[in-house]
Amino acid sequence: MPQLDTSTWFITVLSTTITLFMLMQLKISLHNFPQAPSIKLMELTKTNNPWESKWTKIYSPLSLPLQ
C-alpha cells in the first residue's frame, strides 16, 4: 500500500493562506465605508405631565415614625 506524499502540503497551505489574505485585503480596501456620524442637535421639549402640577409627598419607610 503506497504512502501519501505530503511533501507539497506545506507550500500548498502557505500559498492558499497568502492568497486568501491578499483577496480579503483587496476586498476590504475597495469597500466604501461611511463617514463618521455627525452630531445632531435636538431641541428638548418640555412635556406637561399631570402629576407635575400636583403636590405629592413620597414617604420613605425609614422616615416614618416607629409604631
Secondary structure, 3 states (H helix, E strand, C coil): CCCCCCCCHHHHHHHHHHHHHHHHHHHHHCCCCCCCCCCCCCCCCCCCCCCCCCCCCCCCCCCCCCC
